[in-house]
Amino acid sequence: MKQIKFFLLFTIMTFTFFSCSEDNLGLEDLNQPTIEEHTHTSIFGKRTCSSHEHMQELLSDPAYKAAREKRMEKYMRYKSQNVNQRSTSCNNPTVLPIAIHYQGIPNPNASCLIALAQSQIQALNKDFRGTNSDISNWSDNAASSFPGISNGEACLSFQIADKNHPAGYGLQDGDLAVTINKTNGDLDNKWSGYLNMYIQFGTGVLGYAPLGGAGNGDGVVIEATAFGVGGGCGSVSPAAPYNLGRTTTHEVGHYLNLDHIWGGGCGQDDGVADTPNSDQEYYDCPNVGENSCGSVDMHMNYMDYTNDACMYMFSAGQATVVENYVSASLSLISNNASNVISGANNENDNDDSDNDDNSDDDDSSNDDDNDNSGNDDDNSDDNDNSDNSDNSDDSDDDSDNTACDKASELVANVTGETTASISWTGYNSAIRYKLRYKEVSGGRYTRMNTKATNASLEGLIADTEYQYQVRVRCSTGWTNWTATEYFTTDASNDEGGTTAGCTDLNIEVTTDDYGNETSWYIVDEYGDVVAEGGPYDDGYAGDVFDQDVCLPDGCYTLTIADEYGDGLCCSYGDGGLVVTDNSGSVQLSSDGNFGSYEDIDFCISNTDVQSKGVKNDAKKTSARQAAKYTRK
Ligand SMILES: [Zn+2]
């Protein structure tokens, strides 16, 4: 019995994950023609990127799947908590350490290959920051075809690591992290904490990358003739039309969680709100104004398949995706920056997304940034002490009314599952205080300004470890942050809900004629299936099946799945799903109009059910498949 249960759970987990990934992957894209169709001509006559095939392979490993799901959950949660927080300026970009690994290079010219790597990283930075010279094509020509859409400028800085290299690669401090013929394949765990670039010959495609990288030694793979800019180094020379470094921009886009811009066709979005739907990829160099799905297509986007010279922008929405993904799920890489790059200190960069909170900080946020960037330069690990030269520790004497220094005696008092209060000792002469806190596991800081020496935090996540710091605004400027302190919110307890410890919900499924294809399951934030139902019997369109579940406070994904990929509605009956609470009011629903799955994200807090968004894939139709294969 136990074994059967385990098997069932495992199957469901597997399917759940595949369903989730499908949203990003675009199931049908897994079937798109790649190398086989091109091997008889020049395989690089058209851009080819096998990231989707690569993902399918990776996802066949349950451990990889589970880890990726965690990253995506973190990303989704981070995203939902950081809406509208994008910076408009970028004073402190998040630094991502890069390592470049050339493989199988005959008679390598090391200094040339290093220069080539630098040319690539320079191009990459420009592309992501929107400072590429051909961005003028967007502003001068293309933008008017996309009213209301701006090009994106991601606040990231890619830098080749230059110190504390892993042993065994012949690299000294001061050398750039460029290895030649010392690695194989597309993963080297010794290079965990880096965004790796594996430069290979004969990949059969221009490149590939995981959709949402891990930082565990993984990275992007780039064909040797599509890497870097300029004259190149013998066999490793960028060849037109892929000679502007944009294969790497595209693959790093995947690594930072961007899908192809056409998603899976008109009905299947790429998950980015401001990129118009497009029915399929573009090649070569199309004219601005080409359209599909009722809107002008953004084929000049780095996530399309056009030539290097004909792609020149990310959208603002894409920039937000990559920033959020880096913040939420790539701390393994960003936190490594200060260890492996001279002068980099992402601890502060991340924390000081003060660029983002001008609203609460108005004019003084500039002082803030200035303070910190000064500290970044002369203090590579933490900045606790660097201001003490002008505010000596001895001035802590409270009897001195003009004294003002770092806050001390920070105390956190956890007052519930989602609340805590923080207090500290400050100074009479202090103008105000700033508190920042975040989950230890990732994400950006939430900040609070106060004139009091305490603050109440609300909306926290139950049973979660948080870190926090305080700084003081003195007449002379901001002090540094205190050392980081921690607290953990209470675990979910027995309050709230109609049954002790949980909230009652009724899941009601109406089947179409193919009930045997239909199932549903609810996964909690740890990836565990906590409730499930179906499959049902075929031939009973309109039948209603219901099941009671009781869920503790927390966030969940309810997936309604159709094994065939044509949803529950509306060709073979009007199926769907409705979730009601104890009073009978509908809290969540699906109209059954999707392909193989619809995911409904929701959170429960004290019997209150909040939908956090819905995603699904498009129906499988043979017509759309056929169209995909006919474009040249
Ligand atoms: Zn791609």
Residues whose N, C-alpha, C, O or C-beta is under 5 A from the ligand:
A	BS01	ZN	C49 S51
